[in-house]
Amino acid sequence: MDNVDIKTYMQMVGREARTASHTMAKIDSSSKNKALTEIAASIKKNEKNLLAANKDDLEAAKAQGLDSALIDRLTLTSKGVTNMVEGLLQIASLADPVGEISDLNYRPSGIQVGKMRVPLGVIGIIYEARPNVTADAAGLCIKAGNSAILRGGSEAYNCNQAIAACVKEGLRISGLPETVIQVINTIDRDAVGELITMKEFVDVIVPRGGKGLIKRISDEACIPVIKHLDGVCHVYIDEGADLDKSISIADNSKTQRYGTCNTMETLLVHEKMAREVLPPLCKIYLDKGVELRGDKSSCAIVVKMTQATEDDWKTEYLASILSVRIVNSLDQALEHINLYGSHHTDSIVTEDYSRARRFLREVDSSSVMVNTSTRFADGFEYGLGAEIGISTDKIHARGPVGLEGLTSQKFIVLGNGQIR
């Protein structure tokens, strides 16, 4: 397609999405749930087709020499298909937020003032790799009463289109317009430029992908953006922390999966725990092929650790690399996290209730944890059914963005003839 064709195509998609959003605003919960269950059934039925399409994408990605972290995110397995199905069914089982009325109170004038939860309208979602995002995003947008325009990365084109066919089948069977969810059928980058500037058709943009993509969207979009730029996540092992918990949590936070935004990138250890916890923990890391970069004190304890640089403390590796620093207090750990962190997810391992409460209160991140792995910072694990993304902004949504994050509120006023 040339630029004129792309513009014409995207304008058509935008108009259809806006029309579909008006239809969705009138759809009841049972109709939305039926669509979700039909989409889940179609994905389950077409598992072989999805895996075959993903295989084509993986072969092309490897031929292009794409890095291992991206290929990890791109890979779809049979378990991944099952997770997509379960995610859709879980969304269907959740309470419908649309129409919920809250904070209804009488005023001295006799009127009642409250708030009603409503859909955002049309949501544009731009994402790289991760073909499961197509199903997750479709499910959440449908349940929240929105229409959506999805633009997946070129590296996952075949699998995204195969999932899109399942979504369309589910919508058709359930009697909803197929244009409720539209997956852009071109890999032309100009489609993204059109999508993020179509203010008349799109109400909010959600980018999911690498820092380059999200920065471009943030800089160029003429539409509100829900986003996070980096996932520089920390685990802090506090003075007197349980040794077994510390090792298990720090190991899982880093090595359960390397290429995700909620993977730990920096380990902080209280100086009174360092000689007890670092040798056995770092042996686990080294046995798993993790490259360790530490401060001077850490390197003195673990000889196979190399010296960390200033850049290491603020880097999201998305790879088998870990920064390690020994701190002299909770205060120093908090200072480090708030200076170098990305406001994504941070966890403390501690047996001290007061220090746990301080950590929860003083760490300025979208998810703050006590005695558990950062890898739980995920919409599915939080019981949201799935997530549209994770936001480190403070407005309009923060943390994993599920159904409620895809809605807004409007004031409603109930009267009985009152005038001012």
N, C-alpha and C positions, 0 to 999 in steps of 0.2 A: 504493500500500500504506500502511496505517496502521502505527503502531509495533509493535502486536502481531503483525501479519503479517510485518513485517521480522524481528522476533526469531524467529518460528517458521521463516521461510524460512532465515535464517542458521544456526539450530541444525540444520536438516536438511542444509544444505550442509556444516557442520562434521562431523556424524556420518558422512556419506558420504565425506568426505575422510579421516577417521581410518580407516574401514574400508578404503579404497583404499590407504592407506599401509601397512597390514598385508600387503596383496597385493603391493605394490611391493617390500617387503623380501624377498620370495621369488623375484622375477623375475630371470632370468639376463640377462647382457649382450646376447646375441643377440636376445632378445625386446625389450629396450629399444631397441636399434639399429634393429630392424624398425619399431617405432613411430615413431621419429624420421624414418626415410626415407619412411614412408607419409605422415606429416604434411607433410614437405617436398614430396612429390609432389602432395598435395592443394592446398597453397598455390600451387604453380606452376600447376596446372590451373585454379585459380580466380582468377588474377591480375586479370582484368577485373572480377570481382565485388568484389574487395578495393579496387581503385582507384575503382570507382563508389561504394562505401560511404564511402571516404575523401573523395571529392568532396562527398558530402552533409554530412559532418562539417565540411569546410573552409568550405562555404557558410554553414552555421549559425554557425560561429565568427566569420566576417567580419561577419555580420549582427549578432552580439552585440558587435562592436567589440573583440574580444580582441586583445592586443598582438602585434606582428610576431614577437617571439621565440617566443611560444607557438605561433603559426601555423606557424612554421618547424619546430618540433619535432613538430607534428601532421601535417605533410605526408608522405604516402607516395607514392613514385614507383615506376616500373617497376624502377629500379635498387634501390630499397629492398626491393621484393619479392624480387628476385634475392639480395640480401644476407641476407634472412631464410632463404631456401632454403639458401644456402651455409653459413650459420651452423648450421643444423640438421644438415646433412651433416657439417660439421666436428666438431660435438659427437659425432655417431655414430662418427666415426673416432678419437676420443680414447680413451685407456685408461680402463676403468671403475675408479673409485677404490674402489667398495664391495667389502669383503672383503679389501682389501689388508692384509697383516700386516707390521708393522715393529718394529724394536728388540727382537727376540726373543733373550733372553739366559738362560743358566743361572744360577740362584742357588745359594749354598752348600748349600741344602737339597735340591737336585736338581730342583726345579721350574723350568720355563721361564716367563718373564714377558715379554709383548710387548703390542702394541697392534693392534687391528683397526679399520679405517675403516668406519663405518656411516652410513646416512642420518640426517638430522635428524628426519624424520617428515612433519609437515604444515607447509607454509610458506605464510604469507599475504603476498601482494604487492599493494601499493597504489601506483598510479602515475598520473601525469598525462600527457596528450598521448601522444607516442611510441607509436603502435600496434604497432611492431615488438617492443616489450617483451613483448607477449602471446606471440609465437612464441618469443622468446629465453628467457623465463622458463619456458615449458612445456618446451622442449627440455632446459634445464639441470636442471630438477627431475626430469624423467623419467630422465635418464642417471644422476643422483645417487641414484636410488631413492626419491625423495620423491613425495608427492602435493602439490597446490598449489591454493590458492584465490586467484584473481586478481580484483582490483577496479580496473578502469581508470577514467580520468576521464570525466565526462559528455561532454566535448568530443570524445572519440574513440569514443563508444558504438557507432556503426554499424560502424565498421571493426573494432573489437575483437570484436564479436559475429560478424562475418564470418570473422575469423581463428579465433575459437573453434570455429566450425562445421568448419573445416578440421582443427583439432586433434582434435575428436571423431571425425571421419571416419577420421583416421589411427589413432587408438586402437582404434576399432571394427574396422577391417580387420586390425590386428595382433593382435587378440584380447585387448587389455587393457581394463579397465573404463573407460568414458567419464568416470567420476567421479574418475579420477586427476588430471585438470586441469579445474577448474570456474571459469568466468568469470561473475562476478556479473551477473545480468541486470536490475538496477535501478540507477538513478542516484540513488536516495535516499541522502543523506549518512549517515543513521542506520545503513546497512549497514556503514560503516566503523567506527562506534562499537561495533557488535556484534562485528565481526571481531577487533578489537584487544583484546577482553576475554574471548574464548572460550578460556580457559586449558585447558579439558578437551579441546579439539579441535585447537588450533593451537600449534605448538612455537616458531616464530620469525616475526617480522614484518619485511618488507623494504619500506620506503617509497621511492619514486622520484618526485621532483617538486620543486616550489618549496619555499622555506624555510618558508612558512606551513604547508604540508601536513606536512613532516617534523617541524617543531616540535610540531604538534598530536599526531602519532603518538607522538613521544618522551615528551610530557608525559602522555598519557592511556593509553598501552598498559600492559596488565598482563602482557605477554609480552615476552621479549627482542627487541630491535630491532637490525638491521644497517642502518647509515645513514651519510650525510654531510649536513651542513647547508648548507655553502657551497663554492663552487669558486673561491676567490680565488687564482688561479695566477699565478706569476711566471716571467719569463725574465730572467736576469742576464747581461749582456754584460761579460765580464771584461777586465781590462787585457791588451792584446796579443792579443785574440781576432781570428780571421780575419774580415775585413770581409764577404766574400760569405756566409759561413756565418751571421754575425750577422744580416744583413738578411733572408736567406731564412728562418731559423728564427723570428725575431721576427715577420715578416710572416705566416707560416703559422700560428703559434701564436695570432694574433689574428683573422686575416681568413678562414681556411679555413672557419670556421663560427662565428657569433657566439653562438648560443643554447645552448651546451653547457657542462657543468661543467668540462671540461678546457681551455677557452679561456683564454688569458692575459688577465688583467685589469690587471696592473701590469708595466711594463717598467723594469728597473733597469739603469743604464749606468755603468760606471766612468768617472770624470772624465777620464781620459787617452784615452778612446775617444769621448767625447760629441761633440766637434766633427767627428769623422770619420764617425760612424755615424748620428747623429740627422738631419742634413739630408736625405740620400737616403732613409732609412727613413721619416721622417715625411712626405716627399713621397708615398711609396707609400700611406701611411695616409690622407692628406688626399685623394688622388685617388680612393680607395675610399670616401670619405665618413665616415671615422672621426673622431670628435670627440676631440681631445687635451687632457688636463688634466695639467699638470706642475708641478714645484716651480719655485722662482725661477730656478735655474740653467738648467733645461730651457727655460723660457719665454724666456730671454735668447738662446738659440740658435735656437729655432723661434718666430717672432713670431706665428704663427697658433694657438699653444697658449695656453689659458687657465689661470689659476692653480688648482691643485688645493687641495682642502680636506682636513682631517684625515679626514673620512668617506670620501673617495675611496680612500684607501689600503686600506680594509677593505670595499669594496663589490664585490659580484659583479654586474657590469652586465648580463651576458647580452644585450649590445647593442653597437652600433658606437661604443663609448666606451672610451678607454684612458688609464690613469694612467701618468705617466712621472716617474722620479726619477733624478737623478745622485748617485752615491755615491762616497766617496773611497777605498774599499777593499773587499775581500772580506768583512772583518769587519762593515762597515756594511751590506752587502747581506744577510748572514746575520742580522744583528740585525733588519733590516726584515722579512724573510720570516718569521722566527719570532715577531715581534710582531704583524704584520698578516695573515699568511697563515691559511689554513683547514686546513692539513695535508693538502691534496689532491694537487697536482702542481706541482713547481717544477723549472726547468731552468737550467743554466749553459752559456754558450758560452765556451769557453776552449781554449787550446793548452798550458796548463800542467797537467801530470799531478798535481802535488802539490795544487794548488788545486782541481782536479776531485775528488780524493779527499776533501779537507776538506768540500767542498760535499755530497758523497754522505753523509758521516758526520754532519755537523752540522745539516743541514736535516731537521726533524722532520715529514716528510710521507709519505703513503702511497705516492707515486711520486716519485722523485728522478732527474733525467735529466742527461746530459752531451751537449752538442752535438746535440740533436735537439728537435723540436717537442713542446710539451705535449699536442698533439692526439693523440699516440700512447697516452695513458693511457686505454686502452679494452680491454675483454676480448677482442674480436675481434682487435685488433692484437697483443695479448699471447699469442695462440695458445690462448686459453681456449675458443674456439668461439663464445662470446658472454659476456655478463656479466649477472648478476642485479641488479647495482648496483655502486657504488663506496663502500667503507667508509673513513671517516677515523678510526674507532674503533681501538683497539689490541686489543680482544677482541670477538668471536671470530675475525673475519676482518679483513684490512686491504688496501686497494687494490681493484682490480677483483675482484669475487667470482664465481668460476667454480665448476667442479665440486667442487674440494676444499673451498671455502668453504661448500658446501651439505651437507657431511658433518661428522661428529664422529668421535671415537675412543673406544673402550672398551678397558680392560685385559683381556687374556686370559691365563689361567694353565694350563699343561699339566703334568700330573704323572703319576706311575706308582705311586700308592699312598702317597705321602708324607703324613705327618701332622705336626702341630706340637706 
